Amino acid sequence: MAGGNCEASYYGASTATASGAPFDPEALTAAHRTLPMGSRVRVINMSNARSVVVRINDRGPFVPGRCLDLSTAAMRAVGGVLSGVIPVRYEVLAGV
C-alpha cells in the first residue's frame, strides 16, 4: 500500500473542501495533493507514535515538504496541535 514519511500540518478554518463537502474541523479528515477523495489513511506521529485514521476529502497542503493537512480533530488525536507541524508516517488503508 502507498504511503510515506513527511511533515503534516493542520487547519481549522475553511468553508468548503475540494470534495464539495463543508469543512468540519471536528471530523477526522485530511487534505492530500493526489490521493483519491474518500481514501482512508492511517497517520502516525513519529514523535510519540500516536495514530489516527482519516478520510481524504480535500486537496493540499501546498507547502513544500508537507504531505498532509489534518483537520483540527485529527491533529489533536495524534498530539500535534501545540507543535503545528509534525513528522508523520502515513499508510493508505483503502481507496474509493
C-alpha positions, 0 to 999 in steps of 0.5 A: 500500500502507498504511503510515506514519511513527511511533515503534516500540518493542520487547519481549522478554518475553511468553508468548503473542501475540494470534495464539495463537502463543508469543512468540519474541523471536528471530523477526522479528515485530511487534505492530500495533493493526489490521493483519491477523495474518500481514501482512508489513511492511517497517520502516525506521529513519529514523535510519540507514535500516536495514530489516527485514521482519516478520510481524504476529502480535500486537496493540499497542503501546498507547502513544500515538504508537507504531505498532509493537512489534518483537520483540527480533530485529527491533529489533536488525536495524534498530539500535534496541535501545540507543535503545528507541524509534525513528522508523520508516517502515513499508510493508505488503508483503502481507496474509493 
